[in-house]
Amino acid sequence: MREVTIMKSKTGKRLLSAALAAAAALGMMMLGAPAAHAKASLQDTLNSVELTPISTGNSKYDAKLEAITGTDSTYDRVLRGYTWLAENVTYDDNAAMDNTGNYWLDMAYGPLFTNRGSCKNYSAATYYMLRYIGLPGVQRLVGFVINRNGTIQYHKWNAVTLGGSIYLVDAQIESSEYRRSGSISYKYFFKTLFTYKPTPIYLPIGVTLEAGGRLLEQSLDLLGEPARYLYSVITFLI
């Protein structure tokens, strides 16, 4: 799996228009149509959520997540955790895995304890972090992202459903941009599905579930790279 970075170009507008429509349709099928923007700020929205904290089931991980996120307001904890991942984790396809007996928790080990990981590791760490804080409706998504220049990359990220609205969270792309620019833009922090400033375009094709999701994700991994190359060939031909 390759590091997802954002490249800027003015080519491929026709392709991106079609892809955006597909992203909208797929997003609604996978997650449900998001509600219209409320006037409340994201800070107000997060601070008003009724929390249901979920332990990782492992005291080492719980202690690490507590140390990273702190104990103040929900918004501050979520922002602090996201910022920590963006600033402290470096992309690495060969990040170390744990051996806890929980496949998804093992994937979170790299970012949390060695400061390294690929998009799947960032996604796993984000998932456990947000659930530990107590946010409802946290998901790990798998699919593709399409850049402005028409290139497509297989990718994994997160979504959170709050009050009928779906928010996308992508600490890996944020981290990659931080490595280049030296600052965090928060462009990938709790953005709603259809108002996402629209690079990249997200095309979810699956949700990795806590139980029984490993086979689905591994199957999608096998299909991900061939599908990306097929897409590239089609793009070249048209």
C-alpha positions in Angstrom: 0.0 0.0 0.0 1.4 3.4 -0.9 1.4 6.6 1.1 -1.6 8.7 0.1 -0.5 12.2 -0.7 -2.4 15.0 -2.4 -1.2 16.2 -5.9 -2.6 19.3 -7.6 -3.4 19.5 -11.3 -6.1 21.0 -13.6 -6.5 17.8 -15.6 -9.2 15.2 -15.5 -12.2 17.4 -14.7 -14.7 15.1 -16.6 -13.4 12.1 -14.8 -13.5 13.8 -11.4 -17.1 14.9 -12.0 -18.2 11.4 -12.6 -16.2 10.1 -9.7 -17.7 12.7 -7.4 -21.2 11.5 -8.3 -20.1 7.9 -7.7 -18.6 8.9 -4.4 -21.9 10.5 -3.4 -23.9 7.4 -4.3 -21.5 5.0 -2.7 -21.2 7.1 0.4 -25.0 7.1 0.8 -25.2 3.3 0.3 -22.4 2.6 2.7 -23.1 5.1 5.5 -26.5 6.7 4.9 -27.2 10.2 3.5 -25.8 12.9 5.8 -28.0 15.5 7.3 -27.7 19.2 6.3 -25.1 21.2 8.2 -26.3 22.4 11.6 -25.5 25.9 12.7 -23.7 24.5 15.7 -19.9 24.5 15.5 -17.9 21.3 15.5 -16.8 22.2 18.9 -20.3 22.5 20.2 -21.4 19.3 18.4 -18.6 17.2 19.9 -19.0 18.7 23.4 -22.8 17.9 23.3 -22.3 14.2 22.4 -23.4 11.7 25.0 -20.3 9.7 25.5 -20.0 6.0 25.9 -16.3 5.2 26.4 -15.2 1.8 25.2 -12.0 0.3 26.5 -9.6 -1.4 24.1 -9.6 -4.3 26.6 -5.9 -3.9 27.0 -4.5 -1.8 29.9 -1.4 -0.8 28.0 -3.4 0.7 25.1 -5.9 2.3 27.4 -3.1 4.0 29.4 -1.5 5.3 26.1 -4.8 6.7 24.8 -5.5 8.4 28.1 -2.0 9.9 28.1 -2.5 11.2 24.5 -6.0 12.6 24.8 -6.2 13.9 28.3 -9.3 14.3 30.4 -10.9 17.7 29.5 -13.7 18.5 27.0 -14.6 16.0 24.3 -13.6 18.5 21.5 -10.2 19.1 23.1 -9.5 15.4 23.6 -10.5 14.5 20.0 -8.5 17.4 18.6 -5.5 16.6 20.7 -5.5 13.0 19.7 -5.8 13.8 16.0 -3.0 16.4 16.2 -0.8 13.9 18.1 -1.2 11.3 15.3 -0.5 13.9 12.6 2.6 15.3 14.2 4.1 12.2 15.7 3.6 9.4 13.3 5.6 8.8 10.1 4.3 6.8 7.2 5.7 3.2 7.1 4.2 0.3 5.2 6.2 -2.1 7.4 5.2 -0.8 10.8 5.6 -3.1 13.7 2.5 -5.1 14.8 1.5 -6.2 18.3 0.4 -9.7 19.3 -2.6 -9.1 21.5 -4.9 -11.6 19.8 -7.0 -8.6 18.5 -6.1 -8.0 14.8 -7.3 -4.4 14.7 -5.7 -3.5 18.0 -2.4 -5.0 16.8 -2.6 -2.6 13.8 -2.9 0.4 16.1 0.4 -0.6 17.8 2.7 1.0 15.2 1.3 4.6 15.5 0.7 4.5 19.2 4.0 2.9 20.4 6.6 3.2 17.6 5.3 6.4 15.9 5.1 4.6 12.5 2.3 3.2 10.3 0.5 3.1 7.0 -3.0 4.3 6.4 -4.5 1.1 7.9 -2.5 1.7 11.1 -3.5 5.3 11.3 -7.1 4.3 10.8 -6.9 1.6 13.5 -5.3 4.0 16.0 -7.9 6.7 15.2 -10.7 4.1 15.6 -9.6 3.0 19.1 -8.8 6.6 20.2 -12.3 7.9 19.3 -14.0 4.9 20.8 -11.9 5.3 24.0 -13.0 8.9 24.3 -16.6 7.7 23.9 -17.8 8.9 20.5 -20.6 6.8 18.9 -20.7 5.6 15.3 -16.9 5.3 14.7 -16.0 3.3 11.6 -12.9 2.2 9.7 -13.5 2.7 6.0 -11.7 1.1 3.1 -11.8 2.2 -0.5 -10.1 4.6 -2.9 -9.2 8.3 -3.0 -9.0 10.2 -6.3 -6.6 13.2 -6.5 -7.0 16.3 -8.7 -4.7 14.9 -11.3 -6.9 11.8 -11.7 -4.6 9.4 -10.0 -6.3 6.8 -7.7 -4.9 5.2 -4.6 -6.2 2.5 -2.4 -6.7 3.8 1.1 -8.2 3.4 4.6 -9.6 6.2 6.8 -12.3 6.8 9.3 -15.9 8.1 9.5 -18.0 9.1 12.6 -21.7 9.5 12.6 -23.0 12.2 14.9 -26.6 13.5 15.1 -27.4 12.1 11.6 -24.3 13.8 10.0 -21.3 11.8 8.7 -17.9 13.2 9.3 -14.7 12.0 7.6 -11.4 11.8 9.6 -8.1 11.1 7.9 -5.1 11.4 10.1 -2.8 9.8 7.6 -3.2 12.4 4.8 -3.1 15.1 7.4 0.2 13.7 8.7 1.7 13.4 5.2 0.8 17.1 4.5 2.3 18.1 7.9 5.6 16.4 7.0 5.8 18.6 3.8 4.5 21.9 5.1 5.4 21.9 8.8 1.9 22.9 9.8 -1.5 21.2 10.3 -4.4 22.5 8.2 -7.1 20.3 9.8 -8.6 19.9 6.3 -9.2 16.2 7.1 -10.6 16.6 10.6 -14.3 15.9 10.9 -15.4 17.1 7.5 -18.9 16.2 6.3 -19.1 13.8 3.3 -20.5 16.2 0.7 -18.7 19.4 1.8 -15.2 17.8 1.9 -12.9 20.3 0.1 -12.8 18.1 -2.5 -9.4 16.7 -2.7 -9.2 13.9 -2.4 -12.5 12.4 -3.5 -13.3 9.5 -1.2 -14.9 6.3 -2.7 -15.8 4.0 0.2 -16.2 0.3 -0.9 -16.4 -1.3 2.5 -16.5 -1.0 6.3 -14.1 -3.1 8.4 -16.2 -4.5 11.2 -15.0 -5.3 14.7 -16.1 -8.9 14.3 -15.7 -10.8 11.0 -14.2 -7.8 9.2 -10.7 -9.1 8.8 -11.5 -11.4 5.9 -13.4 -8.6 4.1 -10.5 -6.2 4.5 -7.9 -8.7 3.4 -10.0 -9.5 0.4 -10.3 -5.9 -0.5 -6.5 -5.5 0.0 -6.0 -8.2 -2.7 -8.3 -6.4 -5.1 -7.1 -2.9 -4.2 -3.9 -2.6 -6.2 -5.2 -4.5 -9.4 -8.3 -2.3 -9.3 -6.1 0.8 -9.0 -4.0 -0.2 -12.0 -7.1 -1.1 -14.1 -8.5 2.4 -13.3 -5.2 3.9 -14.4 -5.3 2.1 -17.8 -8.9 3.2 -18.4 -8.0 6.8 -17.5 -5.1 6.6 -19.9 -7.3 5.3 -22.8 -10.0 8.0 -22.4 
